[in-house]
Amino acid sequence: VVPHVAVAHDLAENAYRAAMEDGRFSPLTEEELSRTRFSISLLTGFERVPYWDESDLLNRIRPGIYGLMIRDGQGLFLPSVWKELPDKAEFLKNLKVKAGFNPSYWSNNIKVYRFRTVEINDED
């Protein structure tokens, strides 16, 4: 999530991993390459989101503008995920699952950060 190498190097490594080493999919074949589309999301700086409780956090979320990251565990959703999960409560529940928590889990000690992205795709 936080860059440790030059962006170009990081992009190349992540593109390769996504195409060839993502266990959820078969490796990309030569035949699929011409039909493959790409999208790159460059994350802006992270800003801690202060909150009192889960209800307060839900009120501070801005759908479609910010992505969120939970640090206790580690879950991150890009702002584009709002298209699939437009409801704030569902977005947060699914983010908790991604971070390794039960969807109903809550602790006021969860560290939540928001960020924006710069999107680049093969049509740009």
C-alpha distance (Angstrom), angle and dihedral (degrees) to the residues before:
residue distance angle dihedral
V1 . . .
V2 3.80 . .
P3 3.82 112.5 .
H4 3.78 118.3 -114.7
V5 3.81 96.9 170.7
A6 3.81 137.0 34.9
V7 3.81 113.0 -59.9
A8 3.83 93.6 -119.8
H9 3.81 91.4 53.3
D10 3.81 91.8 45.7
L11 3.82 91.5 49.4
A12 3.80 92.1 50.5
E13 3.81 92.7 49.4
N14 3.80 94.1 46.0
A15 3.81 92.7 46.0
Y16 3.79 90.2 52.5
R17 3.80 92.5 47.6
A18 3.81 91.6 48.5
A19 3.82 92.4 48.9
M20 3.78 100.0 40.2
E21 3.82 112.6 16.1
D22 3.82 108.4 36.5
G23 3.80 103.3 120.6
R24 3.81 91.5 -151.6
F25 3.83 91.7 67.5
S26 3.78 140.8 36.4
P27 3.81 113.8 -102.1
L28 3.81 114.6 -86.3
T29 3.80 112.3 -93.4
E30 3.79 127.7 -144.2
E31 3.82 89.6 -112.4
E32 3.83 91.1 55.8
L33 3.79 94.2 48.8
S34 3.83 96.4 81.4
R35 3.83 90.2 52.6
T36 3.79 94.8 45.2
R37 3.79 119.1 114.0
F38 3.76 124.6 -164.7
S39 3.75 138.7 -154.3
I40 3.79 126.2 -174.2
S41 3.79 122.2 -159.5
L42 3.79 114.8 -161.3
L43 3.79 109.2 -163.7
T44 3.79 122.5 -137.1
G45 3.77 121.8 -141.8
F46 3.78 118.5 -59.0
E47 3.80 119.6 -110.1
R48 3.79 120.2 -162.4
V49 3.80 112.8 -122.1
P50 3.81 111.9 -139.8
Y51 3.79 116.6 -148.6
W52 3.80 141.7 159.6
D53 3.79 99.5 -144.6
E54 3.80 140.8 -18.7
S55 3.81 92.9 -78.6
D56 3.81 90.8 52.8
L57 3.81 90.3 48.7
L58 3.81 90.9 52.2
N59 3.82 89.1 52.8
R60 3.81 90.8 53.3
I61 3.82 95.3 51.5
R62 3.82 115.6 103.2
P63 3.82 109.0 -155.9
G64 3.78 115.6 -138.0
I65 3.80 93.5 9.4
Y66 3.77 106.5 68.1
G67 3.75 134.2 34.2
L68 3.79 117.2 -145.6
M69 3.76 134.6 -137.0
I70 3.80 126.5 -166.4
R71 3.79 112.0 -154.7
D72 3.82 99.3 -166.9
G73 3.77 97.0 81.5
Q74 3.79 99.0 -6.6
G75 3.73 122.2 -98.4
L76 3.78 128.3 156.4
F77 3.80 132.1 -177.6
L78 3.79 121.4 -172.3
P79 3.82 118.3 -134.0
S80 3.83 88.0 -105.5
V81 3.84 89.4 68.3
W82 3.82 87.5 73.8
K83 3.84 86.6 76.6
E84 3.81 88.8 64.3
L85 3.82 97.4 34.0
P86 3.83 107.5 30.8
D87 3.81 95.1 161.1
K88 3.83 111.7 89.9
A89 3.80 95.0 -142.9
E90 3.82 92.8 48.8
F91 3.80 91.0 45.9
L92 3.81 90.7 53.4
K93 3.82 93.4 43.9
N94 3.80 91.3 52.5
L95 3.80 91.4 45.6
K96 3.80 89.4 53.7
V97 3.81 89.9 51.9
K98 3.80 90.1 50.1
A99 3.82 88.3 52.0
G100 3.80 89.4 54.2
F101 3.80 98.8 -100.9
N102 3.77 132.9 122.3
P103 3.85 109.2 -98.7
S104 3.82 90.1 -115.9
Y105 3.82 94.3 47.9
W106 3.77 115.8 121.7
S107 3.78 136.5 173.9
N108 3.79 126.9 163.8
N109 3.80 85.8 -137.2
I110 3.82 94.3 69.1
K111 3.78 109.0 119.4
V112 3.80 111.0 -137.0
Y113 3.80 124.9 -171.1
R114 3.77 130.3 -174.9
F115 3.77 128.4 -153.0
R116 3.77 142.1 165.5
T117 3.76 129.5 -130.5
V118 3.76 138.1 -139.9
E119 3.80 106.9 -139.4
I120 3.79 122.7 -148.6
N121 3.79 121.8 178.3
D122 3.77 138.2 171.8
E123 3.81 91.2 -93.9
D124 3.84 92.9 61.1
